[in-house]
Each structure stands twice: as structure tokens, then as C-alpha cells.
Amino acid sequence: MSLKNDPEAFYAKLKIQLEETTQFPTLYMYKFIVPSSEEKIKQVHQIFDNIGAVIDTKKSSKGTYTSVSITVNMKSADAVIEKYKEASVVEGIISL
């Protein structure tokens, strides 16, 4: 089974990689692609609301999708992964 089909295995591997390469707390950048729907973009904003995140958005050339870049100070690998899990409920979101 590939990591794409097994989210827990993916997150376990990501945690190991983050702990080996990152000294926490640190500024971490999330990058997502979401369908250009005000509601979906608002959902992503709400996930990172009230934690000091800097959020930049940019629509694709055809306006179908929106790139969302979020820079935020994260305390641990577990905290980083928790935000990815929260974002995964947004319909059509792609984590980069």
C-alpha cells in the first residue's frame, strides 16, 4: 500500500522527517491548492485563525484554483501534522 492511500503511514514518515531536519519551535510554511471557492478558502483561513499565521493567496491563471501559502510559528512536529489533518477535511484540497 502506498503512503498516499495510508494517511497514518504518511504522517508517521513526515513526523520522523520533521524531527530529523527541523529544530522546533520554527516558522513553518504550509502550501495548499484549493478550488477557487470563497467557502473553501475561508475554511483554510479558519484552521489557521488566531495562531499568528501569515496567509497569502493567489488564483491560478484560469481562476479555477487558488494557491494558499501559510507561514506560522509551530511548536512541534505533532503540531505541524495536526494542522495538515485539520486541513485535509476541506473538500478538494491538495497539500504540497
Gaussian input, Z-matrix of N, CA and C with variables (Angstrom, degrees):
# hf/3-21g

backbone

0 1
 N
 C     1     B1
 C     2     B2     1     A1
 N     3     B3     2     A2     1     D1
 C     4     B4     3     A3     2     D2
 C     5     B5     4     A4     3     D3
 N     6     B6     5     A5     4     D4
 C     7     B7     6     A6     5     D5
 C     8     B8     7     A7     6     D6
 N     9     B9     8     A8     7     D7
 C    10    B10     9     A9     8     D8
 C    11    B11    10    A10     9     D9
 N    12    B12    11    A11    10    D10
 C    13    B13    12    A12    11    D11
 C    14    B14    13    A13    12    D12
 N    15    B15    14    A14    13    D13
 C    16    B16    15    A15    14    D14
 C    17    B17    16    A16    15    D15
 N    18    B18    17    A17    16    D16
 C    19    B19    18    A18    17    D17
 C    20    B20    19    A19    18    D18
 N    21    B21    20    A20    19    D19
 C    22    B22    21    A21    20    D20
 C    23    B23    22    A22    21    D21
 N    24    B24    23    A23    22    D22
 C    25    B25    24    A24    23    D23
 C    26    B26    25    A25    24    D24
 N    27    B27    26    A26    25    D25
 C    28    B28    27    A27    26    D26
 C    29    B29    28    A28    27    D27
 N    30    B30    29    A29    28    D28
 C    31    B31    30    A30    29    D29
 C    32    B32    31    A31    30    D30
 N    33    B33    32    A32    31    D31
 C    34    B34    33    A33    32    D32
 C    35    B35    34    A34    33    D33
 N    36    B36    35    A35    34    D34
 C    37    B37    36    A36    35    D35
 C    38    B38    37    A37    36    D36
 N    39    B39    38    A38    37    D37
 C    40    B40    39    A39    38    D38
 C    41    B41    40    A40    39    D39
 N    42    B42    41    A41    40    D40
 C    43    B43    42    A42    41    D41
 C    44    B44    43    A43    42    D42
 N    45    B45    44    A44    43    D43
 C    46    B46    45    A45    44    D44
 C    47    B47    46    A46    45    D45
 N    48    B48    47    A47    46    D46
 C    49    B49    48    A48    47    D47
 C    50    B50    49    A49    48    D48
 N    51    B51    50    A50    49    D49
 C    52    B52    51    A51    50    D50
 C    53    B53    52    A52    51    D51
 N    54    B54    53    A53    52    D52
 C    55    B55    54    A54    53    D53
 C    56    B56    55    A55    54    D54
 N    57    B57    56    A56    55    D55
 C    58    B58    57    A57    56    D56
 C    59    B59    58    A58    57    D57
 N    60    B60    59    A59    58    D58
 C    61    B61    60    A60    59    D59
 C    62    B62    61    A61    60    D60
 N    63    B63    62    A62    61    D61
 C    64    B64    63    A63    62    D62
 C    65    B65    64    A64    63    D63
 N    66    B66    65    A65    64    D64
 C    67    B67    66    A66    65    D65
 C    68    B68    67    A67    66    D66
 N    69    B69    68    A68    67    D67
 C    70    B70    69    A69    68    D68
 C    71    B71    70    A70    69    D69
 N    72    B72    71    A71    70    D70
 C    73    B73    72    A72    71    D71
 C    74    B74    73    A73    72    D72
 N    75    B75    74    A74    73    D73
 C    76    B76    75    A75    74    D74
 C    77    B77    76    A76    75    D75
 N    78    B78    77    A77    76    D76
 C    79    B79    78    A78    77    D77
 C    80    B80    79    A79    78    D78
 N    81    B81    80    A80    79    D79
 C    82    B82    81    A81    80    D80
 C    83    B83    82    A82    81    D81
 N    84    B84    83    A83    82    D82
 C    85    B85    84    A84    83    D83
 C    86    B86    85    A85    84    D84
 N    87    B87    86    A86    85    D85
 C    88    B88    87    A87    86    D86
 C    89    B89    88    A88    87    D87
 N    90    B90    89    A89    88    D88
 C    91    B91    90    A90    89    D89
 C    92    B92    91    A91    90    D90
 N    93    B93    92    A92    91    D91
 C    94    B94    93    A93    92    D92
 C    95    B95    94    A94    93    D93
 N    96    B96    95    A95    94    D94
 C    97    B97    96    A96    95    D95
 C    98    B98    97    A97    96    D96
 N    99    B99    98    A98    97    D97
 C   100   B100    99    A99    98    D98
 C   101   B101   100   A100    99    D99
 N   102   B102   101   A101   100   D100
 C   103   B103   102   A102   101   D101
 C   104   B104   103   A103   102   D102
 N   105   B105   104   A104   103   D103
 C   106   B106   105   A105   104   D104
 C   107   B107   106   A106   105   D105
 N   108   B108   107   A107   106   D106
 C   109   B109   108   A108   107   D107
 C   110   B110   109   A109   108   D108
 N   111   B111   110   A110   109   D109
 C   112   B112   111   A111   110   D110
 C   113   B113   112   A112   111   D111
 N   114   B114   113   A113   112   D112
 C   115   B115   114   A114   113   D113
 C   116   B116   115   A115   114   D114
 N   117   B117   116   A116   115   D115
 C   118   B118   117   A117   116   D116
 C   119   B119   118   A118   117   D117
 N   120   B120   119   A119   118   D118
 C   121   B121   120   A120   119   D119
 C   122   B122   121   A121   120   D120
 N   123   B123   122   A122   121   D121
 C   124   B124   123   A123   122   D122
 C   125   B125   124   A124   123   D123
 N   126   B126   125   A125   124   D124
 C   127   B127   126   A126   125   D125
 C   128   B128   127   A127   126   D126
 N   129   B129   128   A128   127   D127
 C   130   B130   129   A129   128   D128
 C   131   B131   130   A130   129   D129
 N   132   B132   131   A131   130   D130
 C   133   B133   132   A132   131   D131
 C   134   B134   133   A133   132   D132
 N   135   B135   134   A134   133   D133
 C   136   B136   135   A135   134   D134
 C   137   B137   136   A136   135   D135
 N   138   B138   137   A137   136   D136
 C   139   B139   138   A138   137   D137
 C   140   B140   139   A139   138   D138
 N   141   B141   140   A140   139   D139
 C   142   B142   141   A141   140   D140
 C   143   B143   142   A142   141   D141
 N   144   B144   143   A143   142   D142
 C   145   B145   144   A144   143   D143
 C   146   B146   145   A145   144   D144
 N   147   B147   146   A146   145   D145
 C   148   B148   147   A147   146   D146
 C   149   B149   148   A148   147   D147
 N   150   B150   149   A149   148   D148
 C   151   B151   150   A150   149   D149
 C   152   B152   151   A151   150   D150
 N   153   B153   152   A152   151   D151
 C   154   B154   153   A153   152   D152
 C   155   B155   154   A154   153   D153
 N   156   B156   155   A155   154   D154
 C   157   B157   156   A156   155   D155
 C   158   B158   157   A157   156   D156
 N   159   B159   158   A158   157   D157
 C   160   B160   159   A159   158   D158
 C   161   B161   160   A160   159   D159
 N   162   B162   161   A161   160   D160
 C   163   B163   162   A162   161   D161
 C   164   B164   163   A163   162   D162
 N   165   B165   164   A164   163   D163
 C   166   B166   165   A165   164   D164
 C   167   B167   166   A166   165   D165
 N   168   B168   167   A167   166   D166
 C   169   B169   168   A168   167   D167
 C   170   B170   169   A169   168   D168
 N   171   B171   170   A170   169   D169
 C   172   B172   171   A171   170   D170
 C   173   B173   172   A172   171   D171
 N   174   B174   173   A173   172   D172
 C   175   B175   174   A174   173   D173
 C   176   B176   175   A175   174   D174
 N   177   B177   176   A176   175   D175
 C   178   B178   177   A177   176   D176
 C   179   B179   178   A178   177   D177
 N   180   B180   179   A179   178   D178
 C   181   B181   180   A180   179   D179
 C   182   B182   181   A181   180   D180
 N   183   B183   182   A182   181   D181
 C   184   B184   183   A183   182   D182
 C   185   B185   184   A184   183   D183
 N   186   B186   185   A185   184   D184
 C   187   B187   186   A186   185   D185
 C   188   B188   187   A187   186   D186
 N   189   B189   188   A188   187   D187
 C   190   B190   189   A189   188   D188
 C   191   B191   190   A190   189   D189
 N   192   B192   191   A191   190   D190
 C   193   B193   192   A192   191   D191
 C   194   B194   193   A193   192   D192
 N   195   B195   194   A194   193   D193
 C   196   B196   195   A195   194   D194
 C   197   B197   196   A196   195   D195
 N   198   B198   197   A197   196   D196
 C   199   B199   198   A198   197   D197
 C   200   B200   199   A199   198   D198
 N   201   B201   200   A200   199   D199
 C   202   B202   201   A201   200   D200
 C   203   B203   202   A202   201   D201
 N   204   B204   203   A203   202   D202
 C   205   B205   204   A204   203   D203
 C   206   B206   205   A205   204   D204
 N   207   B207   206   A206   205   D205
 C   208   B208   207   A207   206   D206
 C   209   B209   208   A208   207   D207
 N   210   B210   209   A209   208   D208
 C   211   B211   210   A210   209   D209
 C   212   B212   211   A211   210   D210
 N   213   B213   212   A212   211   D211
 C   214   B214   213   A213   212   D212
 C   215   B215   214   A214   213   D213
 N   216   B216   215   A215   214   D214
 C   217   B217   216   A216   215   D215
 C   218   B218   217   A217   216   D216
 N   219   B219   218   A218   217   D217
 C   220   B220   219   A219   218   D218
 C   221   B221   220   A220   219   D219
 N   222   B222   221   A221   220   D220
 C   223   B223   222   A222   221   D221
 C   224   B224   223   A223   222   D222
 N   225   B225   224   A224   223   D223
 C   226   B226   225   A225   224   D224
 C   227   B227   226   A226   225   D225
 N   228   B228   227   A227   226   D226
 C   229   B229   228   A228   227   D227
 C   230   B230   229   A229   228   D228
 N   231   B231   230   A230   229   D229
 C   232   B232   231   A231   230   D230
 C   233   B233   232   A232   231   D231
 N   234   B234   233   A233   232   D232
 C   235   B235   234   A234   233   D233
 C   236   B236   235   A235   234   D234
 N   237   B237   236   A236   235   D235
 C   238   B238   237   A237   236   D236
 C   239   B239   238   A238   237   D237
 N   240   B240   239   A239   238   D238
 C   241   B241   240   A240   239   D239
 C   242   B242   241   A241   240   D240
 N   243   B243   242   A242   241   D241
 C   244   B244   243   A243   242   D242
 C   245   B245   244   A244   243   D243
 N   246   B246   245   A245   244   D244
 C   247   B247   246   A246   245   D245
 C   248   B248   247   A247   246   D246
 N   249   B249   248   A248   247   D247
 C   250   B250   249   A249   248   D248
 C   251   B251   250   A250   249   D249
 N   252   B252   251   A251   250   D250
 C   253   B253   252   A252   251   D251
 C   254   B254   253   A253   252   D252
 N   255   B255   254   A254   253   D253
 C   256   B256   255   A255   254   D254
 C   257   B257   256   A256   255   D255
 N   258   B258   257   A257   256   D256
 C   259   B259   258   A258   257   D257
 C   260   B260   259   A259   258   D258
 N   261   B261   260   A260   259   D259
 C   262   B262   261   A261   260   D260
 C   263   B263   262   A262   261   D261
 N   264   B264   263   A263   262   D262
 C   265   B265   264   A264   263   D263
 C   266   B266   265   A265   264   D264
 N   267   B267   266   A266   265   D265
 C   268   B268   267   A267   266   D266
 C   269   B269   268   A268   267   D267
 N   270   B270   269   A269   268   D268
 C   271   B271   270   A270   269   D269
 C   272   B272   271   A271   270   D270
 N   273   B273   272   A272   271   D271
 C   274   B274   273   A273   272   D272
 C   275   B275   274   A274   273   D273
 N   276   B276   275   A275   274   D274
 C   277   B277   276   A276   275   D275
 C   278   B278   277   A277   276   D276
 N   279   B279   278   A278   277   D277
 C   280   B280   279   A279   278   D278
 C   281   B281   280   A280   279   D279
 N   282   B282   281   A281   280   D280
 C   283   B283   282   A282   281   D281
 C   284   B284   283   A283   282   D282
 N   285   B285   284   A284   283   D283
 C   286   B286   285   A285   284   D284
 C   287   B287   286   A286   285   D285

   B1=1.4550
   B2=1.5260
   B3=1.3261
   B4=1.4547
   B5=1.5224
   B6=1.3295
   B7=1.4544
   B8=1.5241
   B9=1.3447
   B10=1.4658
   B11=1.5184
   B12=1.3242
   B13=1.4599
   B14=1.5200
   B15=1.3286
   B16=1.4564
   B17=1.5297
   B18=1.3361
   B19=1.4616
   B20=1.5294
   B21=1.3246
   B22=1.4680
   B23=1.5300
   B24=1.3316
   B25=1.4632
   B26=1.5297
   B27=1.3333
   B28=1.4578
   B29=1.5229
   B30=1.3475
   B31=1.4587
   B32=1.5275
   B33=1.3276
   B34=1.4667
   B35=1.5268
   B36=1.3366
   B37=1.4681
   B38=1.5295
   B39=1.3367
   B40=1.4587
   B41=1.5288
   B42=1.3222
   B43=1.4731
   B44=1.5245
   B45=1.3177
   B46=1.4710
   B47=1.5279
   B48=1.3363
   B49=1.4639
   B50=1.5295
   B51=1.3190
   B52=1.4651
   B53=1.5202
   B54=1.3230
   B55=1.4636
   B56=1.5213
   B57=1.3375
   B58=1.4681
   B59=1.5272
   B60=1.3363
   B61=1.4623
   B62=1.5243
   B63=1.3313
   B64=1.4610
   B65=1.5123
   B66=1.3173
   B67=1.4609
   B68=1.5273
   B69=1.3186
   B70=1.4601
   B71=1.5144
   B72=1.3450
   B73=1.4608
   B74=1.5281
   B75=1.3324
   B76=1.4567
   B77=1.5247
   B78=1.3327
   B79=1.4591
   B80=1.5157
   B81=1.3138
   B82=1.4614
   B83=1.5119
   B84=1.3306
   B85=1.4543
   B86=1.5263
   B87=1.3205
   B88=1.4545
   B89=1.5224
   B90=1.3346
   B91=1.4649
   B92=1.5256
   B93=1.3164
   B94=1.4621
   B95=1.5161
   B96=1.3108
   B97=1.4614
   B98=1.5231
   B99=1.3404
   B100=1.4678
   B101=1.5235
   B102=1.3349
   B103=1.4607
   B104=1.5323
   B105=1.3314
   B106=1.4696
   B107=1.5237
   B108=1.2982
   B109=1.4574
   B110=1.5234
   B111=1.3311
   B112=1.4630
   B113=1.5304
   B114=1.3218
   B115=1.4670
   B116=1.5290
   B117=1.3199
   B118=1.4683
   B119=1.5318
   B120=1.3174
   B121=1.4653
   B122=1.5339
   B123=1.3171
   B124=1.4644
   B125=1.5348
   B126=1.3335
   B127=1.4687
   B128=1.5209
   B129=1.3285
   B130=1.4670
   B131=1.5241
   B132=1.3187
   B133=1.4674
   B134=1.5301
   B135=1.3232
   B136=1.4654
   B137=1.5291
   B138=1.3123
   B139=1.4657
   B140=1.5255
   B141=1.3375
   B142=1.4604
   B143=1.5277
   B144=1.3263
   B145=1.4612
   B146=1.5276
   B147=1.3141
   B148=1.4690
   B149=1.5239
   B150=1.3328
   B151=1.4702
   B152=1.5347
   B153=1.3241
   B154=1.4691
   B155=1.5144
   B156=1.3111
   B157=1.4643
   B158=1.5249
   B159=1.3329
   B160=1.4589
   B161=1.5239
   B162=1.3377
   B163=1.4594
   B164=1.5206
   B165=1.3369
   B166=1.4648
   B167=1.5219
   B168=1.3261
   B169=1.4563
   B170=1.5208
   B171=1.3260
   B172=1.4622
   B173=1.5207
   B174=1.3386
   B175=1.4678
   B176=1.5257
   B177=1.3285
   B178=1.4638
   B179=1.5233
   B180=1.3193
   B181=1.4656
   B182=1.5272
   B183=1.3257
   B184=1.4664
   B185=1.5241
   B186=1.3412
   B187=1.4538
   B188=1.5140
   B189=1.3246
   B190=1.4581
   B191=1.5275
   B192=1.3307
   B193=1.4574
   B194=1.5166
   B195=1.3295
   B196=1.4526
   B197=1.5222
   B198=1.3306
   B199=1.4587
   B200=1.5260
   B201=1.3205
   B202=1.4603
   B203=1.5265
   B204=1.3340
   B205=1.4654
   B206=1.5192
   B207=1.3226
   B208=1.4579
   B209=1.5182
   B210=1.3291
   B211=1.4549
   B212=1.5255
   B213=1.3190
   B214=1.4650
   B215=1.5252
   B216=1.3211
   B217=1.4553
   B218=1.5305
   B219=1.3257
   B220=1.4620
   B221=1.5268
   B222=1.3424
   B223=1.4644
   B224=1.5201
   B225=1.3537
   B226=1.4629
   B227=1.5208
   B228=1.3258
   B229=1.4700
   B230=1.5210
   B231=1.3310
   B232=1.4684
   B233=1.5210
   B234=1.3386
   B235=1.4686
   B236=1.5278
   B237=1.3326
   B238=1.4702
   B239=1.5281
   B240=1.3033
   B241=1.4630
   B242=1.5236
   B243=1.3223
   B244=1.4628
   B245=1.5285
   B246=1.3362
   B247=1.4630
   B248=1.5299
   B249=1.3497
   B250=1.4665
   B251=1.5309
   B252=1.3230
   B253=1.4662
   B254=1.5151
   B255=1.3433
   B256=1.4650
   B257=1.5278
   B258=1.3341
   B259=1.4671
   B260=1.5234
   B261=1.3162
   B262=1.4723
   B263=1.5251
   B264=1.3272
   B265=1.4634
   B266=1.5321
   B267=1.3270
   B268=1.4665
   B269=1.5244
   B270=1.3215
   B271=1.4583
   B272=1.5330
   B273=1.3289
   B274=1.4636
   B275=1.5143
   B276=1.3377
   B277=1.4669
   B278=1.5229
   B279=1.3322
   B280=1.4641
   B281=1.5173
   B282=1.3167
   B283=1.4633
   B284=1.5156
   B285=1.3246
   B286=1.4596
   B287=1.5016
   A1=108.47
   A2=117.49
   A3=121.23
   A4=110.19
   A5=116.25
   A6=120.88
   A7=111.73
   A8=117.40
   A9=120.07
   A10=111.18
   A11=117.11
   A12=121.17
   A13=112.51
   A14=117.36
   A15=121.94
   A16=108.74
   A17=116.51
   A18=119.51
   A19=113.81
   A20=118.06
   A21=119.38
   A22=111.19
   A23=117.37
   A24=120.63
   A25=109.90
   A26=116.79
   A27=120.96
   A28=110.37
   A29=117.22
   A30=120.86
   A31=111.67
   A32=117.56
   A33=120.50
   A34=110.36
   A35=116.27
   A36=120.51
   A37=110.53
   A38=116.82
   A39=120.84
   A40=110.60
   A41=117.20
   A42=121.03
   A43=110.42
   A44=116.45
   A45=120.29
   A46=110.15
   A47=116.79
   A48=120.62
   A49=111.15
   A50=117.21
   A51=120.33
   A52=111.24
   A53=116.84
   A54=120.05
   A55=112.26
   A56=117.17
   A57=120.63
   A58=112.91
   A59=117.18
   A60=119.69
   A61=114.79
   A62=118.10
   A63=120.17
   A64=110.55
   A65=115.24
   A66=120.20
   A67=107.96
   A68=115.90
   A69=121.64
   A70=110.24
   A71=117.46
   A72=128.57
   A73=110.96
   A74=115.88
   A75=121.22
   A76=110.30
   A77=114.31
   A78=118.50
   A79=107.22
   A80=116.78
   A81=121.78
   A82=108.33
   A83=116.71
   A84=120.42
   A85=110.32
   A86=114.45
   A87=122.07
   A88=107.51
   A89=116.12
   A90=120.64
   A91=107.25
   A92=113.58
   A93=120.49
   A94=109.40
   A95=115.32
   A96=122.87
   A97=105.33
   A98=115.87
   A99=120.11
   A100=109.22
   A101=117.32
   A102=118.85
   A103=108.68
   A104=116.89
   A105=121.27
   A106=111.18
   A107=115.01
   A108=122.94
   A109=106.77
   A110=116.59
   A111=119.82
   A112=110.87
   A113=116.55
   A114=120.99
   A115=111.13
   A116=117.63
   A117=120.78
   A118=111.04
   A119=116.70
   A120=120.42
   A121=109.27
   A122=116.61
   A123=121.50
   A124=110.21
   A125=117.28
   A126=120.99
   A127=110.42
   A128=117.14
   A129=120.90
   A130=109.66
   A131=117.28
   A132=121.04
   A133=110.66
   A134=116.78
   A135=120.57
   A136=112.27
   A137=117.51
   A138=121.36
   A139=110.70
   A140=115.90
   A141=120.52
   A142=112.41
   A143=116.62
   A144=122.07
   A145=110.34
   A146=116.37
   A147=123.69
   A148=115.37
   A149=118.07
   A150=119.18
   A151=110.93
   A152=116.40
   A153=120.42
   A154=114.40
   A155=117.85
   A156=121.64
   A157=111.40
   A158=115.21
   A159=121.75
   A160=105.79
   A161=115.92
   A162=121.09
   A163=109.94
   A164=115.95
   A165=122.61
   A166=108.36
   A167=116.15
   A168=120.18
   A169=109.90
   A170=114.71
   A171=120.62
   A172=108.23
   A173=115.97
   A174=120.31
   A175=110.37
   A176=115.21
   A177=120.72
   A178=108.80
   A179=116.07
   A180=120.30
   A181=112.46
   A182=117.59
   A183=120.91
   A184=111.94
   A185=116.61
   A186=120.50
   A187=114.89
   A188=116.98
   A189=121.32
   A190=111.88
   A191=115.36
   A192=121.49
   A193=110.12
   A194=115.03
   A195=121.25
   A196=108.39
   A197=115.10
   A198=121.89
   A199=107.56
   A200=116.58
   A201=121.46
   A202=107.82
   A203=115.81
   A204=121.98
   A205=107.70
   A206=115.99
   A207=121.17
   A208=108.30
   A209=115.83
   A210=120.90
   A211=107.18
   A212=115.12
   A213=119.76
   A214=109.87
   A215=116.71
   A216=121.48
   A217=108.57
   A218=116.53
   A219=120.90
   A220=109.50
   A221=115.84
   A222=121.43
   A223=114.37
   A224=116.96
   A225=119.42
   A226=110.64
   A227=114.98
   A228=120.11
   A229=110.12
   A230=116.78
   A231=120.26
   A232=111.27
   A233=117.10
   A234=120.84
   A235=110.70
   A236=116.67
   A237=121.27
   A238=109.44
   A239=116.43
   A240=121.77
   A241=110.81
   A242=118.08
   A243=121.28
   A244=111.11
   A245=117.24
   A246=120.55
   A247=111.00
   A248=117.53
   A249=119.46
   A250=110.22
   A251=117.09
   A252=120.68
   A253=110.69
   A254=117.20
   A255=120.29
   A256=110.37
   A257=116.81
   A258=121.11
   A259=111.63
   A260=117.59
   A261=120.28
   A262=113.06
   A263=118.47
   A264=120.32
   A265=112.07
   A266=117.63
   A267=120.80
   A268=107.94
   A269=116.30
   A270=121.01
   A271=110.55
   A272=116.50
   A273=122.47
   A274=114.94
   A275=118.41
   A276=120.54
   A277=110.36
   A278=114.85
   A279=121.86
   A280=106.68
   A281=117.65
   A282=122.21
   A283=108.97
   A284=115.97
   A285=120.14
   A286=111.14
   D1=134.17
   D2=-178.83
   D3=-79.89
   D4=163.00
   D5=179.27
   D6=-64.73
   D7=-28.90
   D8=179.22
   D9=-64.41
   D10=-31.45
   D11=-178.97
   D12=-90.62
   D13=-4.79
   D14=-178.04
   D15=-131.24
   D16=85.90
   D17=-175.56
   D18=-57.92
   D19=-36.34
   D20=-178.80
   D21=-65.28
   D22=-39.10
   D23=176.99
   D24=-66.09
   D25=-39.72
   D26=177.94
   D27=-60.79
   D28=-47.91
   D29=-178.28
   D30=-67.17
   D31=-34.82
   D32=177.34
   D33=-63.82
   D34=-43.83
   D35=178.41
   D36=-65.68
   D37=-41.51
   D38=178.68
   D39=-61.30
   D40=-41.89
   D41=179.88
   D42=-60.27
   D43=-44.74
   D44=179.09
   D45=-61.61
   D46=-45.59
   D47=-179.78
   D48=-62.66
   D49=-43.88
   D50=179.53
   D51=-62.92
   D52=-43.76
   D53=-178.43
   D54=-67.34
   D55=-30.09
   D56=179.62
   D57=-79.50
   D58=-26.88
   D59=-171.50
   D60=-115.16
   D61=-6.78
   D62=-172.77
   D63=-129.33
   D64=136.14
   D65=174.99
   D66=-101.27
   D67=117.14
   D68=-177.27
   D69=-94.96
   D70=150.53
   D71=-1.17
   D72=-71.73
   D73=152.46
   D74=-178.06
   D75=-152.65
   D76=158.62
   D77=170.77
   D78=-76.20
   D79=127.47
   D80=-178.59
   D81=-121.61
   D82=139.01
   D83=178.83
   D84=-109.55
   D85=121.86
   D86=172.74
   D87=-96.39
   D88=143.42
   D89=174.48
   D90=-131.66
   D91=127.77
   D92=179.55
   D93=-131.46
   D94=153.15
   D95=169.03
   D96=-117.33
   D97=127.37
   D98=179.10
   D99=-130.39
   D100=151.21
   D101=172.97
   D102=-57.42
   D103=142.52
   D104=-176.57
   D105=-73.21
   D106=71.17
   D107=176.98
   D108=-119.90
   D109=129.05
   D110=179.77
   D111=-53.84
   D112=-39.55
   D113=-177.87
   D114=-64.64
   D115=-43.99
   D116=-178.46
   D117=-68.38
   D118=-40.38
   D119=178.13
   D120=-65.30
   D121=-39.65
   D122=178.21
   D123=-62.75
   D124=-39.43
   D125=178.20
   D126=-59.51
   D127=-44.01
   D128=179.75
   D129=-63.92
   D130=-44.03
   D131=178.07
   D132=-57.73
   D133=-42.66
   D134=-177.53
   D135=-64.73
   D136=-32.92
   D137=179.18
   D138=-62.29
   D139=-35.01
   D140=-176.34
   D141=-105.45
   D142=12.69
   D143=-179.02
   D144=-69.85
   D145=144.14
   D146=174.34
   D147=65.28
   D148=22.88
   D149=174.68
   D150=-125.49
   D151=16.77
   D152=175.58
   D153=78.26
   D154=23.67
   D155=-177.82
   D156=-76.84
   D157=143.29
   D158=171.22
   D159=-103.60
   D160=120.18
   D161=-173.45
   D162=-117.55
   D163=125.79
   D164=176.39
   D165=-117.90
   D166=137.55
   D167=177.00
   D168=-125.67
   D169=149.22
   D170=178.49
   D171=-148.58
   D172=124.63
   D173=178.97
   D174=-76.75
   D175=149.98
   D176=175.66
   D177=-68.92
   D178=167.30
   D179=-176.48
   D180=-59.35
   D181=-34.39
   D182=178.59
   D183=-90.63
   D184=-7.14
   D185=178.71
   D186=78.66
   D187=9.12
   D188=-177.76
   D189=-76.84
   D190=-36.80
   D191=-177.38
   D192=-125.37
   D193=159.07
   D194=176.46
   D195=-127.53
   D196=131.63
   D197=174.64
   D198=-86.22
   D199=130.35
   D200=178.69
   D201=-121.31
   D202=117.42
   D203=177.15
   D204=-110.18
   D205=129.93
   D206=-176.57
   D207=-128.11
   D208=123.89
   D209=175.73
   D210=-112.58
   D211=126.16
   D212=-175.89
   D213=-151.12
   D214=147.47
   D215=178.03
   D216=-78.10
   D217=119.38
   D218=-178.36
   D219=-113.31
   D220=144.06
   D221=-173.78
   D222=-88.17
   D223=-23.10
   D224=-175.59
   D225=-161.23
   D226=166.62
   D227=175.53
   D228=-62.14
   D229=-37.54
   D230=178.72
   D231=-62.31
   D232=-38.44
   D233=179.22
   D234=-66.53
   D235=-39.22
   D236=177.58
   D237=-61.29
   D238=-48.41
   D239=-177.40
   D240=-65.39
   D241=-37.35
   D242=179.37
   D243=-59.45
   D244=-40.16
   D245=178.69
   D246=-67.98
   D247=-37.86
   D248=175.17
   D249=-60.94
   D250=-41.70
   D251=179.96
   D252=-64.98
   D253=-41.60
   D254=178.34
   D255=-62.36
   D256=-41.19
   D257=-178.21
   D258=-69.64
   D259=-26.82
   D260=-176.10
   D261=-63.91
   D262=-15.05
   D263=179.52
   D264=-81.18
   D265=-12.48
   D266=178.29
   D267=-72.64
   D268=120.77
   D269=-175.26
   D270=-62.28
   D271=128.16
   D272=175.80
   D273=84.66
   D274=1.98
   D275=-177.50
   D276=-73.13
   D277=143.81
   D278=175.09
   D279=-123.45
   D280=125.41
   D281=176.42
   D282=-91.67
   D283=131.77
   D284=178.62
   D285=-104.55

